[in-house]
Amino acid sequence: MTRVLLAALLLSASIAFAQDKPCSPAEASTAEKVVDRVVNWTQLYKAYQDYRHCDTGPVAEGFTEALMRCMVEWKQMDGLAKPMDQDKDYNAFVMKHLRSAGPDDQKAVYSRAKMSCPKGLDGFCTTLTDAARPPAAFKGIEIAPMPTFNEPAKK
């Protein structure tokens, strides 16, 4: 319950910020191009600072993809941890995009944070594993494959 409330507050805060400054179509176009070229934490933070007010639609999808590109590399994680620790809005932004990533990406982040946490970043890694952890409601549930027209349903 607390996580749901916290997530709702973070989302509303980020939406409120995004509404403070409108994103023109030209800015959105530029933001998409900039975010598409992000390959490290410094670039991601700079793109966030410059274009966070455009964090909707295709730009938001681009931010999520950029975050996952950098997360999959799992290099220089202090370059993400430090700004997240110092900037609560950036922290909320990263968490929002981590939670909006696909299940395979979340699983990869969860695994890396759990098994390869850099020294001194235990709290940061716990934050990532908490955000990327599969919902408890789905743990252990196996879903049977759908029957095809050529074979009878399995019981």
Chimera marker file (.cmm) of the C-alpha trace (Angstrom):
<marker_set name="trace">
<marker id="1" x="0.000" y="0.000" z="0.000" r="1" g="1" b="0" radius="0.5"/>
<marker id="2" x="2.809" y="2.383" z="0.906" r="1" g="1" b="0" radius="0.5"/>
<marker id="3" x="4.577" y="1.683" z="-2.397" r="1" g="1" b="0" radius="0.5"/>
<marker id="4" x="1.413" y="2.374" z="-4.362" r="1" g="1" b="0" radius="0.5"/>
<marker id="5" x="0.894" y="5.654" z="-2.521" r="1" g="1" b="0" radius="0.5"/>
<marker id="6" x="4.538" y="6.641" z="-3.009" r="1" g="1" b="0" radius="0.5"/>
<marker id="7" x="4.390" y="5.786" z="-6.717" r="1" g="1" b="0" radius="0.5"/>
<marker id="8" x="1.199" y="7.830" z="-7.125" r="1" g="1" b="0" radius="0.5"/>
<marker id="9" x="2.772" y="10.817" z="-5.372" r="1" g="1" b="0" radius="0.5"/>
<marker id="10" x="5.926" y="10.595" z="-7.466" r="1" g="1" b="0" radius="0.5"/>
<marker id="11" x="3.935" y="10.312" z="-10.677" r="1" g="1" b="0" radius="0.5"/>
<marker id="12" x="1.718" y="13.266" z="-9.789" r="1" g="1" b="0" radius="0.5"/>
<marker id="13" x="4.779" y="15.331" z="-8.859" r="1" g="1" b="0" radius="0.5"/>
<marker id="14" x="6.469" y="14.568" z="-12.170" r="1" g="1" b="0" radius="0.5"/>
<marker id="15" x="3.278" y="15.310" z="-14.089" r="1" g="1" b="0" radius="0.5"/>
<marker id="16" x="2.869" y="18.591" z="-12.213" r="1" g="1" b="0" radius="0.5"/>
<marker id="17" x="6.422" y="19.587" z="-13.086" r="1" g="1" b="0" radius="0.5"/>
<marker id="18" x="5.942" y="18.659" z="-16.727" r="1" g="1" b="0" radius="0.5"/>
<marker id="19" x="2.875" y="20.909" z="-16.818" r="1" g="1" b="0" radius="0.5"/>
<marker id="20" x="4.808" y="23.887" z="-15.427" r="1" g="1" b="0" radius="0.5"/>
<marker id="21" x="6.575" y="24.423" z="-18.727" r="1" g="1" b="0" radius="0.5"/>
<marker id="22" x="4.874" y="23.488" z="-21.981" r="1" g="1" b="0" radius="0.5"/>
<marker id="23" x="6.774" y="21.430" z="-24.536" r="1" g="1" b="0" radius="0.5"/>
<marker id="24" x="6.548" y="22.892" z="-28.005" r="1" g="1" b="0" radius="0.5"/>
<marker id="25" x="6.432" y="20.554" z="-31.009" r="1" g="1" b="0" radius="0.5"/>
<marker id="26" x="9.927" y="21.734" z="-31.978" r="1" g="1" b="0" radius="0.5"/>
<marker id="27" x="11.261" y="20.939" z="-28.487" r="1" g="1" b="0" radius="0.5"/>
<marker id="28" x="9.599" y="17.520" z="-28.552" r="1" g="1" b="0" radius="0.5"/>
<marker id="29" x="11.242" y="16.771" z="-31.880" r="1" g="1" b="0" radius="0.5"/>
<marker id="30" x="14.635" y="17.894" z="-30.615" r="1" g="1" b="0" radius="0.5"/>
<marker id="31" x="14.139" y="15.979" z="-27.365" r="1" g="1" b="0" radius="0.5"/>
<marker id="32" x="13.437" y="12.759" z="-29.276" r="1" g="1" b="0" radius="0.5"/>
<marker id="33" x="16.673" y="13.172" z="-31.227" r="1" g="1" b="0" radius="0.5"/>
<marker id="34" x="18.733" y="14.031" z="-28.151" r="1" g="1" b="0" radius="0.5"/>
<marker id="35" x="17.329" y="11.200" z="-26.054" r="1" g="1" b="0" radius="0.5"/>
<marker id="36" x="17.864" y="8.732" z="-28.899" r="1" g="1" b="0" radius="0.5"/>
<marker id="37" x="21.627" y="9.475" z="-28.755" r="1" g="1" b="0" radius="0.5"/>
<marker id="38" x="21.990" y="8.984" z="-24.970" r="1" g="1" b="0" radius="0.5"/>
<marker id="39" x="24.599" y="6.309" z="-24.185" r="1" g="1" b="0" radius="0.5"/>
<marker id="40" x="25.827" y="7.228" z="-20.690" r="1" g="1" b="0" radius="0.5"/>
<marker id="41" x="24.606" y="8.603" z="-17.368" r="1" g="1" b="0" radius="0.5"/>
<marker id="42" x="25.941" y="12.114" z="-17.931" r="1" g="1" b="0" radius="0.5"/>
<marker id="43" x="24.039" y="12.407" z="-21.205" r="1" g="1" b="0" radius="0.5"/>
<marker id="44" x="20.875" y="11.003" z="-19.635" r="1" g="1" b="0" radius="0.5"/>
<marker id="45" x="20.972" y="13.505" z="-16.782" r="1" g="1" b="0" radius="0.5"/>
<marker id="46" x="21.624" y="16.383" z="-19.194" r="1" g="1" b="0" radius="0.5"/>
<marker id="47" x="18.725" y="15.280" z="-21.435" r="1" g="1" b="0" radius="0.5"/>
<marker id="48" x="16.520" y="15.051" z="-18.346" r="1" g="1" b="0" radius="0.5"/>
<marker id="49" x="17.516" y="18.563" z="-17.246" r="1" g="1" b="0" radius="0.5"/>
<marker id="50" x="16.901" y="20.015" z="-20.697" r="1" g="1" b="0" radius="0.5"/>
<marker id="51" x="13.764" y="18.113" z="-21.742" r="1" g="1" b="0" radius="0.5"/>
<marker id="52" x="11.988" y="16.745" z="-18.666" r="1" g="1" b="0" radius="0.5"/>
<marker id="53" x="9.063" y="19.017" z="-19.466" r="1" g="1" b="0" radius="0.5"/>
<marker id="54" x="8.633" y="17.000" z="-22.685" r="1" g="1" b="0" radius="0.5"/>
<marker id="55" x="8.449" y="13.646" z="-20.847" r="1" g="1" b="0" radius="0.5"/>
<marker id="56" x="5.280" y="12.342" z="-22.482" r="1" g="1" b="0" radius="0.5"/>
<marker id="57" x="4.438" y="10.208" z="-25.513" r="1" g="1" b="0" radius="0.5"/>
<marker id="58" x="7.351" y="9.376" z="-27.805" r="1" g="1" b="0" radius="0.5"/>
<marker id="59" x="9.829" y="11.408" z="-25.729" r="1" g="1" b="0" radius="0.5"/>
<marker id="60" x="8.891" y="9.415" z="-22.615" r="1" g="1" b="0" radius="0.5"/>
<marker id="61" x="9.343" y="6.175" z="-24.547" r="1" g="1" b="0" radius="0.5"/>
<marker id="62" x="12.742" y="7.429" z="-25.663" r="1" g="1" b="0" radius="0.5"/>
<marker id="63" x="13.737" y="8.254" z="-22.088" r="1" g="1" b="0" radius="0.5"/>
<marker id="64" x="12.791" y="4.722" z="-21.017" r="1" g="1" b="0" radius="0.5"/>
<marker id="65" x="14.794" y="3.206" z="-23.884" r="1" g="1" b="0" radius="0.5"/>
<marker id="66" x="17.800" y="5.417" z="-23.068" r="1" g="1" b="0" radius="0.5"/>
<marker id="67" x="17.652" y="4.446" z="-19.394" r="1" g="1" b="0" radius="0.5"/>
<marker id="68" x="17.516" y="0.765" z="-20.324" r="1" g="1" b="0" radius="0.5"/>
<marker id="69" x="20.406" y="1.135" z="-22.803" r="1" g="1" b="0" radius="0.5"/>
<marker id="70" x="22.563" y="2.471" z="-19.998" r="1" g="1" b="0" radius="0.5"/>
<marker id="71" x="21.255" y="0.020" z="-17.389" r="1" g="1" b="0" radius="0.5"/>
<marker id="72" x="21.982" y="-3.005" z="-19.575" r="1" g="1" b="0" radius="0.5"/>
<marker id="73" x="25.615" y="-1.923" z="-19.829" r="1" g="1" b="0" radius="0.5"/>
<marker id="74" x="25.754" y="-1.757" z="-16.008" r="1" g="1" b="0" radius="0.5"/>
<marker id="75" x="28.851" y="0.443" z="-16.078" r="1" g="1" b="0" radius="0.5"/>
<marker id="76" x="29.784" y="3.375" z="-13.844" r="1" g="1" b="0" radius="0.5"/>
<marker id="77" x="26.583" y="2.982" z="-11.834" r="1" g="1" b="0" radius="0.5"/>
<marker id="78" x="27.748" y="5.688" z="-9.460" r="1" g="1" b="0" radius="0.5"/>
<marker id="79" x="27.090" y="8.033" z="-12.402" r="1" g="1" b="0" radius="0.5"/>
<marker id="80" x="23.400" y="7.238" z="-11.949" r="1" g="1" b="0" radius="0.5"/>
<marker id="81" x="23.374" y="6.735" z="-8.186" r="1" g="1" b="0" radius="0.5"/>
<marker id="82" x="24.901" y="10.099" z="-7.266" r="1" g="1" b="0" radius="0.5"/>
<marker id="83" x="22.498" y="12.376" z="-9.179" r="1" g="1" b="0" radius="0.5"/>
<marker id="84" x="19.547" y="10.245" z="-8.050" r="1" g="1" b="0" radius="0.5"/>
<marker id="85" x="20.669" y="10.711" z="-4.455" r="1" g="1" b="0" radius="0.5"/>
<marker id="86" x="21.099" y="14.468" z="-4.862" r="1" g="1" b="0" radius="0.5"/>
<marker id="87" x="18.021" y="15.256" z="-6.981" r="1" g="1" b="0" radius="0.5"/>
<marker id="88" x="14.716" y="13.813" z="-5.750" r="1" g="1" b="0" radius="0.5"/>
<marker id="89" x="12.934" y="14.787" z="-8.976" r="1" g="1" b="0" radius="0.5"/>
<marker id="90" x="15.530" y="12.931" z="-11.041" r="1" g="1" b="0" radius="0.5"/>
<marker id="91" x="15.157" y="9.960" z="-8.709" r="1" g="1" b="0" radius="0.5"/>
<marker id="92" x="11.387" y="9.967" z="-9.361" r="1" g="1" b="0" radius="0.5"/>
<marker id="93" x="12.023" y="10.299" z="-13.098" r="1" g="1" b="0" radius="0.5"/>
<marker id="94" x="14.377" y="7.289" z="-13.155" r="1" g="1" b="0" radius="0.5"/>
<marker id="95" x="12.002" y="5.186" z="-11.046" r="1" g="1" b="0" radius="0.5"/>
<marker id="96" x="9.067" y="6.083" z="-13.295" r="1" g="1" b="0" radius="0.5"/>
<marker id="97" x="10.968" y="5.014" z="-16.396" r="1" g="1" b="0" radius="0.5"/>
<marker id="98" x="12.339" y="1.868" z="-14.789" r="1" g="1" b="0" radius="0.5"/>
<marker id="99" x="8.795" y="0.851" z="-13.833" r="1" g="1" b="0" radius="0.5"/>
<marker id="100" x="7.551" y="1.569" z="-17.350" r="1" g="1" b="0" radius="0.5"/>
<marker id="101" x="10.220" y="-0.627" z="-18.967" r="1" g="1" b="0" radius="0.5"/>
<marker id="102" x="9.293" y="-4.013" z="-20.350" r="1" g="1" b="0" radius="0.5"/>
<marker id="103" x="9.357" y="-7.083" z="-18.107" r="1" g="1" b="0" radius="0.5"/>
<marker id="104" x="12.542" y="-8.461" z="-19.695" r="1" g="1" b="0" radius="0.5"/>
<marker id="105" x="14.367" y="-5.175" z="-19.105" r="1" g="1" b="0" radius="0.5"/>
<marker id="106" x="13.119" y="-5.017" z="-15.526" r="1" g="1" b="0" radius="0.5"/>
<marker id="107" x="14.260" y="-8.596" z="-14.968" r="1" g="1" b="0" radius="0.5"/>
<marker id="108" x="17.731" y="-7.727" z="-16.306" r="1" g="1" b="0" radius="0.5"/>
<marker id="109" x="17.999" y="-4.691" z="-14.009" r="1" g="1" b="0" radius="0.5"/>
<marker id="110" x="16.756" y="-6.693" z="-11.031" r="1" g="1" b="0" radius="0.5"/>
<marker id="111" x="19.335" y="-9.399" z="-11.709" r="1" g="1" b="0" radius="0.5"/>
<marker id="112" x="22.239" y="-6.985" z="-12.162" r="1" g="1" b="0" radius="0.5"/>
<marker id="113" x="21.335" y="-4.959" z="-9.074" r="1" g="1" b="0" radius="0.5"/>
<marker id="114" x="20.927" y="-8.121" z="-7.012" r="1" g="1" b="0" radius="0.5"/>
<marker id="115" x="24.022" y="-9.987" z="-8.223" r="1" g="1" b="0" radius="0.5"/>
<marker id="116" x="26.483" y="-7.283" z="-9.354" r="1" g="1" b="0" radius="0.5"/>
<marker id="117" x="25.978" y="-4.312" z="-7.085" r="1" g="1" b="0" radius="0.5"/>
<marker id="118" x="29.043" y="-2.065" z="-7.126" r="1" g="1" b="0" radius="0.5"/>
<marker id="119" x="30.812" y="-1.660" z="-3.809" r="1" g="1" b="0" radius="0.5"/>
<marker id="120" x="29.325" y="1.100" z="-1.685" r="1" g="1" b="0" radius="0.5"/>
<marker id="121" x="26.044" y="1.289" z="-3.616" r="1" g="1" b="0" radius="0.5"/>
<marker id="122" x="24.002" y="-1.209" z="-1.594" r="1" g="1" b="0" radius="0.5"/>
<marker id="123" x="21.166" y="1.234" z="-0.850" r="1" g="1" b="0" radius="0.5"/>
<marker id="124" x="21.009" y="2.293" z="-4.483" r="1" g="1" b="0" radius="0.5"/>
<marker id="125" x="20.883" y="-1.338" z="-5.639" r="1" g="1" b="0" radius="0.5"/>
<marker id="126" x="18.132" y="-2.102" z="-3.133" r="1" g="1" b="0" radius="0.5"/>
<marker id="127" x="16.137" y="0.803" z="-4.560" r="1" g="1" b="0" radius="0.5"/>
<marker id="128" x="16.584" y="-0.622" z="-8.065" r="1" g="1" b="0" radius="0.5"/>
<marker id="129" x="15.654" y="-4.167" z="-7.071" r="1" g="1" b="0" radius="0.5"/>
<marker id="130" x="12.553" y="-2.882" z="-5.284" r="1" g="1" b="0" radius="0.5"/>
<marker id="131" x="11.488" y="-0.943" z="-8.391" r="1" g="1" b="0" radius="0.5"/>
<marker id="132" x="12.260" y="-3.743" z="-10.843" r="1" g="1" b="0" radius="0.5"/>
<marker id="133" x="10.955" y="-6.652" z="-8.737" r="1" g="1" b="0" radius="0.5"/>
<marker id="134" x="8.068" y="-8.539" z="-10.324" r="1" g="1" b="0" radius="0.5"/>
<marker id="135" x="4.773" y="-8.008" z="-8.499" r="1" g="1" b="0" radius="0.5"/>
<marker id="136" x="4.237" y="-10.560" z="-5.720" r="1" g="1" b="0" radius="0.5"/>
<marker id="137" x="0.780" y="-11.314" z="-7.061" r="1" g="1" b="0" radius="0.5"/>
<marker id="138" x="2.328" y="-13.004" z="-10.109" r="1" g="1" b="0" radius="0.5"/>
<marker id="139" x="5.089" y="-14.978" z="-8.409" r="1" g="1" b="0" radius="0.5"/>
<marker id="140" x="4.661" y="-18.710" z="-8.798" r="1" g="1" b="0" radius="0.5"/>
<marker id="141" x="1.676" y="-18.462" z="-11.107" r="1" g="1" b="0" radius="0.5"/>
<marker id="142" x="2.068" y="-20.503" z="-14.249" r="1" g="1" b="0" radius="0.5"/>
<marker id="143" x="-0.182" y="-19.723" z="-17.152" r="1" g="1" b="0" radius="0.5"/>
<marker id="144" x="-1.055" y="-22.622" z="-19.419" r="1" g="1" b="0" radius="0.5"/>
<marker id="145" x="-0.522" y="-22.048" z="-23.120" r="1" g="1" b="0" radius="0.5"/>
<marker id="146" x="-3.592" y="-21.274" z="-25.148" r="1" g="1" b="0" radius="0.5"/>
<marker id="147" x="-4.836" y="-24.264" z="-27.170" r="1" g="1" b="0" radius="0.5"/>
<marker id="148" x="-4.604" y="-24.042" z="-30.933" r="1" g="1" b="0" radius="0.5"/>
<marker id="149" x="-7.315" y="-25.119" z="-33.324" r="1" g="1" b="0" radius="0.5"/>
<marker id="150" x="-5.327" y="-28.267" z="-34.172" r="1" g="1" b="0" radius="0.5"/>
<marker id="151" x="-5.024" y="-29.706" z="-30.689" r="1" g="1" b="0" radius="0.5"/>
<marker id="152" x="-7.414" y="-30.244" z="-27.803" r="1" g="1" b="0" radius="0.5"/>
<marker id="153" x="-7.113" y="-28.104" z="-24.693" r="1" g="1" b="0" radius="0.5"/>
<marker id="154" x="-4.715" y="-29.506" z="-22.074" r="1" g="1" b="0" radius="0.5"/>
<marker id="155" x="-6.082" y="-30.153" z="-18.611" r="1" g="1" b="0" radius="0.5"/>
<link id1="1" id2="2" r="1" g="1" b="0" radius="0.2"/>
<link id1="2" id2="3" r="1" g="1" b="0" radius="0.2"/>
<link id1="3" id2="4" r="1" g="1" b="0" radius="0.2"/>
<link id1="4" id2="5" r="1" g="1" b="0" radius="0.2"/>
<link id1="5" id2="6" r="1" g="1" b="0" radius="0.2"/>
<link id1="6" id2="7" r="1" g="1" b="0" radius="0.2"/>
<link id1="7" id2="8" r="1" g="1" b="0" radius="0.2"/>
<link id1="8" id2="9" r="1" g="1" b="0" radius="0.2"/>
<link id1="9" id2="10" r="1" g="1" b="0" radius="0.2"/>
<link id1="10" id2="11" r="1" g="1" b="0" radius="0.2"/>
<link id1="11" id2="12" r="1" g="1" b="0" radius="0.2"/>
<link id1="12" id2="13" r="1" g="1" b="0" radius="0.2"/>
<link id1="13" id2="14" r="1" g="1" b="0" radius="0.2"/>
<link id1="14" id2="15" r="1" g="1" b="0" radius="0.2"/>
<link id1="15" id2="16" r="1" g="1" b="0" radius="0.2"/>
<link id1="16" id2="17" r="1" g="1" b="0" radius="0.2"/>
<link id1="17" id2="18" r="1" g="1" b="0" radius="0.2"/>
<link id1="18" id2="19" r="1" g="1" b="0" radius="0.2"/>
<link id1="19" id2="20" r="1" g="1" b="0" radius="0.2"/>
<link id1="20" id2="21" r="1" g="1" b="0" radius="0.2"/>
<link id1="21" id2="22" r="1" g="1" b="0" radius="0.2"/>
<link id1="22" id2="23" r="1" g="1" b="0" radius="0.2"/>
<link id1="23" id2="24" r="1" g="1" b="0" radius="0.2"/>
<link id1="24" id2="25" r="1" g="1" b="0" radius="0.2"/>
<link id1="25" id2="26" r="1" g="1" b="0" radius="0.2"/>
<link id1="26" id2="27" r="1" g="1" b="0" radius="0.2"/>
<link id1="27" id2="28" r="1" g="1" b="0" radius="0.2"/>
<link id1="28" id2="29" r="1" g="1" b="0" radius="0.2"/>
<link id1="29" id2="30" r="1" g="1" b="0" radius="0.2"/>
<link id1="30" id2="31" r="1" g="1" b="0" radius="0.2"/>
<link id1="31" id2="32" r="1" g="1" b="0" radius="0.2"/>
<link id1="32" id2="33" r="1" g="1" b="0" radius="0.2"/>
<link id1="33" id2="34" r="1" g="1" b="0" radius="0.2"/>
<link id1="34" id2="35" r="1" g="1" b="0" radius="0.2"/>
<link id1="35" id2="36" r="1" g="1" b="0" radius="0.2"/>
<link id1="36" id2="37" r="1" g="1" b="0" radius="0.2"/>
<link id1="37" id2="38" r="1" g="1" b="0" radius="0.2"/>
<link id1="38" id2="39" r="1" g="1" b="0" radius="0.2"/>
<link id1="39" id2="40" r="1" g="1" b="0" radius="0.2"/>
<link id1="40" id2="41" r="1" g="1" b="0" radius="0.2"/>
<link id1="41" id2="42" r="1" g="1" b="0" radius="0.2"/>
<link id1="42" id2="43" r="1" g="1" b="0" radius="0.2"/>
<link id1="43" id2="44" r="1" g="1" b="0" radius="0.2"/>
<link id1="44" id2="45" r="1" g="1" b="0" radius="0.2"/>
<link id1="45" id2="46" r="1" g="1" b="0" radius="0.2"/>
<link id1="46" id2="47" r="1" g="1" b="0" radius="0.2"/>
<link id1="47" id2="48" r="1" g="1" b="0" radius="0.2"/>
<link id1="48" id2="49" r="1" g="1" b="0" radius="0.2"/>
<link id1="49" id2="50" r="1" g="1" b="0" radius="0.2"/>
<link id1="50" id2="51" r="1" g="1" b="0" radius="0.2"/>
<link id1="51" id2="52" r="1" g="1" b="0" radius="0.2"/>
<link id1="52" id2="53" r="1" g="1" b="0" radius="0.2"/>
<link id1="53" id2="54" r="1" g="1" b="0" radius="0.2"/>
<link id1="54" id2="55" r="1" g="1" b="0" radius="0.2"/>
<link id1="55" id2="56" r="1" g="1" b="0" radius="0.2"/>
<link id1="56" id2="57" r="1" g="1" b="0" radius="0.2"/>
<link id1="57" id2="58" r="1" g="1" b="0" radius="0.2"/>
<link id1="58" id2="59" r="1" g="1" b="0" radius="0.2"/>
<link id1="59" id2="60" r="1" g="1" b="0" radius="0.2"/>
<link id1="60" id2="61" r="1" g="1" b="0" radius="0.2"/>
<link id1="61" id2="62" r="1" g="1" b="0" radius="0.2"/>
<link id1="62" id2="63" r="1" g="1" b="0" radius="0.2"/>
<link id1="63" id2="64" r="1" g="1" b="0" radius="0.2"/>
<link id1="64" id2="65" r="1" g="1" b="0" radius="0.2"/>
<link id1="65" id2="66" r="1" g="1" b="0" radius="0.2"/>
<link id1="66" id2="67" r="1" g="1" b="0" radius="0.2"/>
<link id1="67" id2="68" r="1" g="1" b="0" radius="0.2"/>
<link id1="68" id2="69" r="1" g="1" b="0" radius="0.2"/>
<link id1="69" id2="70" r="1" g="1" b="0" radius="0.2"/>
<link id1="70" id2="71" r="1" g="1" b="0" radius="0.2"/>
<link id1="71" id2="72" r="1" g="1" b="0" radius="0.2"/>
<link id1="72" id2="73" r="1" g="1" b="0" radius="0.2"/>
<link id1="73" id2="74" r="1" g="1" b="0" radius="0.2"/>
<link id1="74" id2="75" r="1" g="1" b="0" radius="0.2"/>
<link id1="75" id2="76" r="1" g="1" b="0" radius="0.2"/>
<link id1="76" id2="77" r="1" g="1" b="0" radius="0.2"/>
<link id1="77" id2="78" r="1" g="1" b="0" radius="0.2"/>
<link id1="78" id2="79" r="1" g="1" b="0" radius="0.2"/>
<link id1="79" id2="80" r="1" g="1" b="0" radius="0.2"/>
<link id1="80" id2="81" r="1" g="1" b="0" radius="0.2"/>
<link id1="81" id2="82" r="1" g="1" b="0" radius="0.2"/>
<link id1="82" id2="83" r="1" g="1" b="0" radius="0.2"/>
<link id1="83" id2="84" r="1" g="1" b="0" radius="0.2"/>
<link id1="84" id2="85" r="1" g="1" b="0" radius="0.2"/>
<link id1="85" id2="86" r="1" g="1" b="0" radius="0.2"/>
<link id1="86" id2="87" r="1" g="1" b="0" radius="0.2"/>
<link id1="87" id2="88" r="1" g="1" b="0" radius="0.2"/>
<link id1="88" id2="89" r="1" g="1" b="0" radius="0.2"/>
<link id1="89" id2="90" r="1" g="1" b="0" radius="0.2"/>
<link id1="90" id2="91" r="1" g="1" b="0" radius="0.2"/>
<link id1="91" id2="92" r="1" g="1" b="0" radius="0.2"/>
<link id1="92" id2="93" r="1" g="1" b="0" radius="0.2"/>
<link id1="93" id2="94" r="1" g="1" b="0" radius="0.2"/>
<link id1="94" id2="95" r="1" g="1" b="0" radius="0.2"/>
<link id1="95" id2="96" r="1" g="1" b="0" radius="0.2"/>
<link id1="96" id2="97" r="1" g="1" b="0" radius="0.2"/>
<link id1="97" id2="98" r="1" g="1" b="0" radius="0.2"/>
<link id1="98" id2="99" r="1" g="1" b="0" radius="0.2"/>
<link id1="99" id2="100" r="1" g="1" b="0" radius="0.2"/>
<link id1="100" id2="101" r="1" g="1" b="0" radius="0.2"/>
<link id1="101" id2="102" r="1" g="1" b="0" radius="0.2"/>
<link id1="102" id2="103" r="1" g="1" b="0" radius="0.2"/>
<link id1="103" id2="104" r="1" g="1" b="0" radius="0.2"/>
<link id1="104" id2="105" r="1" g="1" b="0" radius="0.2"/>
<link id1="105" id2="106" r="1" g="1" b="0" radius="0.2"/>
<link id1="106" id2="107" r="1" g="1" b="0" radius="0.2"/>
<link id1="107" id2="108" r="1" g="1" b="0" radius="0.2"/>
<link id1="108" id2="109" r="1" g="1" b="0" radius="0.2"/>
<link id1="109" id2="110" r="1" g="1" b="0" radius="0.2"/>
<link id1="110" id2="111" r="1" g="1" b="0" radius="0.2"/>
<link id1="111" id2="112" r="1" g="1" b="0" radius="0.2"/>
<link id1="112" id2="113" r="1" g="1" b="0" radius="0.2"/>
<link id1="113" id2="114" r="1" g="1" b="0" radius="0.2"/>
<link id1="114" id2="115" r="1" g="1" b="0" radius="0.2"/>
<link id1="115" id2="116" r="1" g="1" b="0" radius="0.2"/>
<link id1="116" id2="117" r="1" g="1" b="0" radius="0.2"/>
<link id1="117" id2="118" r="1" g="1" b="0" radius="0.2"/>
<link id1="118" id2="119" r="1" g="1" b="0" radius="0.2"/>
<link id1="119" id2="120" r="1" g="1" b="0" radius="0.2"/>
<link id1="120" id2="121" r="1" g="1" b="0" radius="0.2"/>
<link id1="121" id2="122" r="1" g="1" b="0" radius="0.2"/>
<link id1="122" id2="123" r="1" g="1" b="0" radius="0.2"/>
<link id1="123" id2="124" r="1" g="1" b="0" radius="0.2"/>
<link id1="124" id2="125" r="1" g="1" b="0" radius="0.2"/>
<link id1="125" id2="126" r="1" g="1" b="0" radius="0.2"/>
<link id1="126" id2="127" r="1" g="1" b="0" radius="0.2"/>
<link id1="127" id2="128" r="1" g="1" b="0" radius="0.2"/>
<link id1="128" id2="129" r="1" g="1" b="0" radius="0.2"/>
<link id1="129" id2="130" r="1" g="1" b="0" radius="0.2"/>
<link id1="130" id2="131" r="1" g="1" b="0" radius="0.2"/>
<link id1="131" id2="132" r="1" g="1" b="0" radius="0.2"/>
<link id1="132" id2="133" r="1" g="1" b="0" radius="0.2"/>
<link id1="133" id2="134" r="1" g="1" b="0" radius="0.2"/>
<link id1="134" id2="135" r="1" g="1" b="0" radius="0.2"/>
<link id1="135" id2="136" r="1" g="1" b="0" radius="0.2"/>
<link id1="136" id2="137" r="1" g="1" b="0" radius="0.2"/>
<link id1="137" id2="138" r="1" g="1" b="0" radius="0.2"/>
<link id1="138" id2="139" r="1" g="1" b="0" radius="0.2"/>
<link id1="139" id2="140" r="1" g="1" b="0" radius="0.2"/>
<link id1="140" id2="141" r="1" g="1" b="0" radius="0.2"/>
<link id1="141" id2="142" r="1" g="1" b="0" radius="0.2"/>
<link id1="142" id2="143" r="1" g="1" b="0" radius="0.2"/>
<link id1="143" id2="144" r="1" g="1" b="0" radius="0.2"/>
<link id1="144" id2="145" r="1" g="1" b="0" radius="0.2"/>
<link id1="145" id2="146" r="1" g="1" b="0" radius="0.2"/>
<link id1="146" id2="147" r="1" g="1" b="0" radius="0.2"/>
<link id1="147" id2="148" r="1" g="1" b="0" radius="0.2"/>
<link id1="148" id2="149" r="1" g="1" b="0" radius="0.2"/>
<link id1="149" id2="150" r="1" g="1" b="0" radius="0.2"/>
<link id1="150" id2="151" r="1" g="1" b="0" radius="0.2"/>
<link id1="151" id2="152" r="1" g="1" b="0" radius="0.2"/>
<link id1="152" id2="153" r="1" g="1" b="0" radius="0.2"/>
<link id1="153" id2="154" r="1" g="1" b="0" radius="0.2"/>
<link id1="154" id2="155" r="1" g="1" b="0" radius="0.2"/>
</marker_set>
